[in-house]
């Protein structure tokens, strides 16, 4: 009986999805390898709780320096690691920032995918490949959106993701690779970056409730989104690579809420009236807006048995509670430092 654990490579392991996926795979007994960018400052906060001394013989999490812009490094790493599964989660993933840095977004979010696919092919690695596609690819196409909905991206990020989607499908058809696209609608958590709208809101709620912030500046409050819970979505990623055949899946909750709704859920959970604190700032508007993204995950239900459990109202409460606790911890560290200094 073969007891060798499965081996997975995750690009973007230090991000929200990468950290939850690493947890999931480690819990399933995988040996997990993560690609991280070299930086003068530590950027592994989301996975620090998973990492142990590199000299530990039981170590199952391994981190490697590399970038999706460096083809030769990708080939070398893949040949060395020989993963059974590759999850490509790395990207410049902030939609608003993609308007300011369209070339960089195209290079990492778009061309980074073909570099990784070509590295798998060049290194002759027999693995299953997951591409993190995005609901932003649908853009202006009317909801609800499913796997057959035409793409109409409205940002450089969305355009780059469309390229990645099609190149993944092309490598599947041209070279017989087990390569699947997961078209994930918005999925959030307490690990979401602070500049993304949901986390920006919940962090502000915690600070306003603590008397440390007076106002929250926002852009378009009428945008409609389908928000789910990130830990549930990474399980969907894993299920896609356990399927009998490679194909593409939408993961979503099939529910619709506005940014204004998310504001209301978050502020009300802290006993606050959002209208007293929220201000408009046109700097947060996109040059082209995406009005409504609502996903139809019927295929994932039927084929993968995947179903979301956390919907937007509960998600907002989870994130507010986490940010309130994080602020308490931050204050506790500050008090400890002051006492130590005395």
Secondary structure, DSSP 8 states (H G I E B T S, - for coil): ------EEEEETTTSHHHHHHHHHHHHTT-EEEEEE---SS---GGGGGG---TT-TT--EEEEE--TT-HHHHHHHHHHH--SEEEE--S---HHHHHHSHHHHIIIIIHHHHHHHHHHHHTT---EEEEEEEGGGTTTS-SSB-TTS-----SHHHHHHHHHHHHHHHHHHHH--EEEEEEE--EE-TTS-TTSHHHHHHHHHHHHHTTS---EEES-S--EE--EEHHHHHHHHHHHHHSSS---EEE-----EEHHHHHHHHHHHTT--GGGTEEE-GGGS-SS---B--B--HHHHHHH-------HHHHHHHHHHHHHHHHHHHHHHHHHHHHHH-
